[in-house]
Amino acid sequence: MGYSDCTEGIRKITRQKMGRYFKITLIVVRLFGFLLMLLSIDSCGGPHARTDLDTTSSGTINISVDESFKPIIDSEIKVFEALYPNAKIIAHYKPEADCLRDLVKDSGTRLVIVTRGLTDNEELFFKDSLKFIPSFDKVANDAVAVIVNNQSEDSFITMNKIRALLEGSSADKEKVIFDGSNETSTVRFAVDSILRGRPLNNDKVIGLKNSQEVIDYVSNHNDVIGLVGVSWVGNKEDTTQISFLKKVKIASVECSACGSDIFVKPYQANIMYKRYPLVRGLYYILKENYDGLGSGFANFLSQEKGQLIFRRAYLGPAKIDFTLREATSD
């Protein structure tokens, strides 16, 4: 073999080795890029990954809200979007049970607003399925208002009467009107907090589509009482609620903590100091493990501006004490 043949052989072997080297290098680079992509998806929570437009004050988010809170959450969203013009919050109002189902099944729902936080079993479910537990917190105290027809002569109601109507042991002909038949927060509150787990008597209750229908039904019938979230009828400065209060009146309910024969309405002070017996919480549950728009709105509800909106709507803010105290200067 001559010198030139030997040189060409060496070059051929070198080219083969270099070709194999570049192929291996390309495979390693592609594998490394794939691993980086997986890590990026995992760190952002999979289907809830952040985009450039999804920040605490910009982007678009769909939330599910207990229908009984519609008036107050509409107000919160209106102010939030005015403060942050690049943010769009689309609220879907529905029964509480549907909101919680959205949290479990719908990857597009990162925030729900309901009357409770997560149970221990729900926390375990999310820890297993999402590898993190959604955060939740109470942001306000709400109440279930009892409404009666404007022509009703009896607007003072004892808890014993409400309980007897719900369980069917009352001789009265009145019926109780709900904003649904079985999956709303108001129905759950009646079963859990009033009846202590006993079932409703189906002959004594009527379930309608929503709170608006409850108000309309009570306004046209003198033999019923209605149960609705107080944010539908408790704000006397809201023009819509003023129109509702021309149709129905809010009943006074017996205050068991105030002494005998004392009846109170679901006014703000009675809610905050638990004098009104039908008080419940308003909670957010946030399925977002980064600082996205869901976190931004949840923080807004918990901080001063959001808490002031609850206060002005005559609910009880849960995060900030706005009590006015007298002060003297030396």
C-alpha positions in Angstrom: 0.0 0.0 0.0 1.4 3.4 -1.0 1.5 6.5 1.1 -1.5 8.1 -0.6 -3.6 4.9 -0.1 -2.7 4.8 3.6 -3.6 8.5 4.0 -6.9 8.0 2.3 -7.6 5.0 4.5 -6.9 7.1 7.6 -9.2 9.9 6.3 -12.0 7.4 5.7 -11.7 6.0 9.2 -11.7 9.5 10.6 -14.8 10.5 8.6 -16.6 7.4 9.9 -15.7 8.1 13.5 -16.6 11.8 13.2 -20.0 10.8 11.6 -20.7 8.5 14.5 -19.7 11.2 16.9 -22.0 13.8 15.4 -24.9 11.3 15.4 -24.4 10.5 19.1 -24.0 14.2 19.9 -27.3 15.0 18.0 -29.1 12.2 19.9 -27.8 13.6 23.2 -28.8 17.1 22.4 -32.3 16.0 21.4 -32.7 13.9 24.5 -31.5 16.8 26.7 -34.0 19.1 25.0 -36.8 16.6 25.5 -36.0 16.3 29.2 -36.0 20.1 29.6 -39.4 20.2 28.0 -40.7 17.6 30.5 -39.2 19.4 33.4 -40.8 22.7 32.3 -44.2 21.2 32.0 -44.0 19.5 35.3 -42.8 22.6 37.1 -45.7 24.6 35.8 -48.3 22.1 36.9 -49.1 20.3 33.6 -52.3 21.6 32.1 -52.1 24.8 34.3 -48.8 25.9 32.8 -48.1 29.6 32.7 -48.1 31.5 29.4 -46.5 34.9 28.7 -50.0 36.4 29.1 -50.9 34.7 32.3 -49.8 36.8 35.2 -51.4 37.9 38.5 -52.8 41.0 36.7 -53.3 39.9 33.0 -54.7 37.2 30.9 -58.0 35.3 30.8 -59.3 32.8 33.3 -62.6 30.9 33.7 -63.8 30.5 37.3 -66.8 28.6 38.7 -68.8 30.4 41.4 -71.6 29.3 43.7 -74.7 30.9 42.2 -75.8 32.3 45.5 -72.8 34.6 45.5 -73.4 36.1 42.0 -74.2 39.7 43.0 -71.1 40.1 45.2 -68.7 38.3 42.9 -69.9 40.3 39.9 -68.9 43.4 41.9 -65.5 42.0 42.8 -64.8 41.1 39.2 -65.9 44.6 37.9 -63.5 46.4 40.2 -60.6 43.9 39.6 -60.9 44.3 35.8 -61.1 48.1 36.1 -57.8 48.1 38.1 -56.2 45.6 35.7 -57.5 46.3 32.1 -55.4 43.4 30.7 -57.2 40.8 32.9 -60.4 39.1 32.0 -62.3 36.9 34.5 -65.2 34.8 33.1 -67.4 33.6 35.9 -69.7 30.6 35.4 -72.4 30.6 38.1 -73.8 27.2 39.0 -74.7 25.0 42.0 -71.9 24.5 44.5 -71.6 20.8 43.7 -71.0 21.6 40.0 -68.3 24.1 41.0 -66.5 21.4 42.9 -66.8 18.9 40.1 -65.3 21.5 37.7 -62.3 21.8 40.1 -61.8 18.0 39.9 -62.6 17.3 36.2 -62.1 20.5 34.2 -58.5 21.3 33.6 -59.5 24.8 32.5 -61.0 25.7 35.9 -58.3 26.9 38.3 -60.5 28.8 40.8 -63.8 28.1 42.4 -65.8 30.2 44.9 -68.0 28.2 47.2 -69.1 27.9 50.9 -66.4 25.6 52.2 -62.8 24.6 51.8 -61.4 21.2 50.9 -62.0 18.1 53.0 -59.1 15.8 54.0 -60.1 13.3 51.4 -60.2 15.9 48.7 -56.7 17.1 49.7 -55.4 13.6 49.4 -57.0 13.2 45.9 -55.4 16.4 44.6 -52.0 15.5 46.2 -52.1 12.1 44.4 -53.4 13.4 41.0 -51.7 16.8 40.8 -48.7 16.4 43.1 -49.8 19.5 45.0 -52.8 20.5 47.2 -54.9 23.5 46.0 -54.9 26.4 48.5 -58.1 27.6 50.0 -59.2 30.3 52.4 -62.3 32.0 53.8 -62.6 35.6 52.6 -66.0 36.6 53.9 -68.9 35.6 56.1 -72.2 35.3 54.3 -75.7 34.4 55.6 -78.8 32.6 54.3 -81.6 35.1 54.3 -85.2 34.0 55.0 -87.6 35.9 52.7 -91.4 36.1 52.8 -94.1 37.6 50.7 -94.8 41.3 51.3 -98.3 40.5 52.3 -97.2 38.0 54.9 -98.3 38.9 58.4 -95.6 36.8 60.1 -92.1 38.0 59.4 -90.7 36.7 62.7 -89.6 33.1 62.4 -88.1 30.7 65.0 -85.4 28.2 64.2 -87.7 25.5 65.5 -90.3 26.5 62.8 -87.7 26.4 60.0 -86.4 23.0 61.2 -89.9 21.6 61.5 -90.8 22.8 58.0 -87.7 21.3 56.5 -88.1 17.9 58.1 -91.9 17.8 57.6 -92.9 17.7 61.3 -94.8 21.0 61.1 -98.5 21.3 60.9 -98.2 24.6 59.0 -99.1 24.5 55.3 -96.1 26.7 54.3 -93.4 25.3 52.1 -89.7 26.2 51.8 -88.3 27.4 48.5 -84.7 26.7 47.6 -82.4 27.7 44.8 -82.2 24.1 43.6 -83.2 20.6 44.6 -80.1 18.9 46.1 -76.7 20.2 45.0 -76.7 23.9 46.0 -74.9 25.3 49.0 -78.2 26.5 50.5 -79.6 23.0 50.4 -76.4 21.6 51.9 -76.5 24.2 54.6 -80.0 23.3 55.5 -79.2 19.6 55.7 -75.8 20.0 57.5 -76.4 23.0 59.8 -80.1 23.1 60.4 -81.2 19.5 60.3 -77.8 18.1 61.5 -77.6 15.5 58.7 -81.3 14.5 58.6 -82.9 14.5 55.1 -85.3 17.2 53.8 -89.0 16.3 53.5 -89.7 16.4 49.8 -93.3 17.3 50.4 -92.4 20.5 52.2 -89.7 21.9 49.9 -89.6 23.2 46.4 -86.4 23.5 44.4 -86.2 26.1 41.7 -83.5 27.0 39.1 -81.7 29.8 41.0 -82.0 32.6 43.5 -83.7 35.0 41.1 -86.5 32.4 40.7 -86.8 32.0 44.5 -87.4 35.7 44.9 -90.0 35.8 42.1 -91.8 32.8 43.4 -92.0 34.1 47.0 -93.2 37.5 45.7 -96.2 35.7 44.1 -97.1 33.2 46.9 -98.1 34.0 50.4 -97.8 30.5 51.7 -94.0 29.9 51.4 -90.7 31.1 52.8 -87.6 31.4 50.7 -84.0 30.8 51.5 -81.4 32.8 49.5 -77.9 34.1 49.9 -78.0 37.4 51.7 -75.9 39.0 48.9 -79.1 38.9 46.7 -81.2 41.0 49.1 -78.9 42.5 51.8 -77.5 45.5 50.1 -80.0 48.4 50.3 -77.7 50.6 48.2 -77.8 48.3 45.2 -80.6 49.3 42.8 -81.3 45.7 41.7 -81.6 44.5 45.3 -83.9 47.5 46.1 -86.2 46.2 43.3 -86.1 42.8 44.9 -87.0 44.2 48.3 -90.1 45.8 46.7 -91.3 42.2 45.9 -90.4 40.4 49.2 -89.4 41.2 52.7 -86.6 39.8 54.8 -87.8 37.9 57.9 -86.3 38.3 61.3 -85.0 35.0 62.7 -84.8 34.0 66.4 -81.3 34.7 67.9 -80.5 31.8 70.2 -77.4 33.6 71.5 -79.2 36.8 72.4 -81.6 35.7 75.1 -85.3 34.9 74.9 -87.7 36.4 72.3 -85.0 38.4 70.4 -85.3 38.2 66.6 -82.6 39.6 64.2 -82.2 40.2 60.5 -79.1 39.2 58.5 -77.5 42.7 58.9 -73.8 43.0 58.7 -73.2 43.4 62.4 -75.4 40.4 63.2 -73.5 38.3 60.6 -70.0 39.4 61.9 -70.9 38.8 65.6 -72.8 35.6 64.8 -76.1 36.9 66.3 -77.9 35.8 63.2 -78.1 32.0 63.3 -77.8 31.2 59.6 -74.2 32.3 59.0 -71.9 30.6 56.6 -68.5 31.2 55.0 -67.4 32.3 51.5 -64.3 30.5 50.4 -62.0 30.4 47.3 -60.2 27.2 46.3 -57.3 27.8 44.0 -55.9 25.0 41.8 -52.8 26.9 40.7 -49.3 26.3 41.9 -47.7 29.4 40.4 -48.5 33.2 40.3 -51.1 33.3 37.6 -54.4 35.2 37.2 -56.2 32.9 39.6 -53.7 33.8 42.3 -54.0 37.4 41.5 -57.8 37.4 41.9 -57.7 35.3 45.1 -55.2 37.7 46.6 -57.5 40.6 45.6 -60.4 39.1 47.4 -58.3 38.7 50.6 -56.7 42.1 50.6 -58.0 45.6 51.4 -59.9 46.5 48.1 -61.6 43.2 47.9 -62.5 43.1 51.6 -63.9 46.7 51.3 -66.2 45.5 48.5 -67.5 42.7 50.8 -68.0 45.3 53.6 -69.9 47.7 51.3 -72.1 44.8 50.2 -73.0 44.3 53.9 -71.3 40.9 54.2 -68.7 40.3 56.9 -65.1 40.6 55.7 -63.1 37.7 57.0 -59.5 38.9 56.5 -59.5 42.6 57.6 -61.2 44.1 60.6 -62.8 47.4 59.5 -64.3 48.1 63.0 -64.3 51.8 63.8 -63.1 52.7 67.2 -63.2 55.9 69.1 -59.9 57.6 69.7 -58.8 60.5 71.8 -55.8 62.8 71.4 -53.7 63.9 74.3 
